[in-house]
Amino acid sequence: MTIADDILKIATALPTDRQQELLDFAEFLRARERSVQEGGRTRLAGPFAGMPYFMADDFDEPLPDSFWLGEGQRTAP
């Protein structure tokens, strides 16, 4: 059995939405490989366009001390 056969077997067992994610990723990899073969690692605009993602409203807020010191730790008084 080849790698392509393994990929096909896994892909057909996935739900349709996951198959679409797998296709998107495969297209991204193909585009990146094409870019490398053309002599550079240029950035590819929009390989994940339409993917469900969001940026939290507090993205730019400073992280709490517990992030840096570990959960349950506090800063020195």
C-alpha contacts under 8 A as a table, 3 or more apart, distances in Angstrom:
res1	aa1	res2	aa2	distance
1	M	5	D	6.08
1	M	6	D	7.12
2	T	5	D	5.10
2	T	6	D	6.43
3	I	6	D	4.98
3	I	7	I	6.17
4	A	7	I	5.07
4	A	8	L	6.14
5	D	8	L	5.11
5	D	9	K	6.12
6	D	9	K	5.11
6	D	10	I	6.24
7	I	10	I	5.21
7	I	11	A	5.95
8	L	11	A	5.02
8	L	12	T	6.05
9	K	12	T	5.48
9	K	13	A	6.53
10	I	13	A	5.30
10	I	14	L	6.66
11	A	14	L	5.35
11	A	19	Q	5.99
11	A	22	L	7.54
12	T	15	P	7.87
12	T	19	Q	7.60
14	L	18	R	5.95
14	L	19	Q	5.99
15	P	18	R	5.43
15	P	19	Q	6.26
16	T	19	Q	4.94
16	T	20	Q	6.31
17	D	20	Q	5.14
17	D	21	E	6.51
18	R	21	E	4.94
18	R	22	L	6.19
19	Q	22	L	4.99
19	Q	23	L	6.14
20	Q	23	L	4.99
20	Q	24	D	6.12
21	E	24	D	5.06
21	E	25	F	6.18
22	L	25	F	5.14
22	L	26	A	6.10
23	L	26	A	5.02
23	L	27	E	6.14
24	D	27	E	5.19
24	D	28	F	6.22
24	D	47	P	7.53
24	D	48	F	7.22
25	F	28	F	4.94
25	F	29	L	6.21
26	A	29	L	5.08
26	A	30	R	6.15
27	E	30	R	5.02
27	E	31	A	6.13
27	E	47	P	7.99
28	F	31	A	5.19
28	F	32	R	6.14
28	F	47	P	5.85
29	L	32	R	5.06
29	L	33	E	6.06
30	R	33	E	5.11
30	R	34	R	6.13
31	A	34	R	5.04
31	A	35	S	6.19
31	A	44	L	7.62
32	R	35	S	5.03
32	R	36	V	6.29
32	R	41	R	7.44
32	R	44	L	7.43
33	E	36	V	5.09
33	E	37	Q	6.17
34	R	37	Q	5.12
34	R	38	E	6.21
35	S	38	E	5.12
35	S	39	G	6.77
35	S	40	G	5.93
35	S	41	R	5.80
35	S	42	T	6.35
36	V	39	G	5.38
36	V	40	G	5.01
36	V	41	R	5.35
36	V	42	T	7.90
37	Q	40	G	7.22
44	L	47	P	6.46
46	G	49	A	4.96
48	F	51	M	5.56
55	M	59	F	6.65
56	A	59	F	5.20
57	D	60	D	7.96
58	D	61	E	5.25
63	L	67	F	6.40
63	L	68	W	7.89
64	P	67	F	5.55
64	P	68	W	7.30
65	D	68	W	5.30
65	D	69	L	5.95
65	D	70	G	7.94
65	D	74	R	6.99
65	D	75	T	6.99
66	S	69	L	5.06
66	S	70	G	5.08
66	S	71	E	5.22
66	S	72	G	6.79
66	S	73	Q	6.13
66	S	74	R	6.80
67	F	70	G	5.63
67	F	71	E	6.96
69	L	73	Q	5.77
69	L	74	R	7.15
69	L	75	T	7.88
70	G	73	Q	5.74
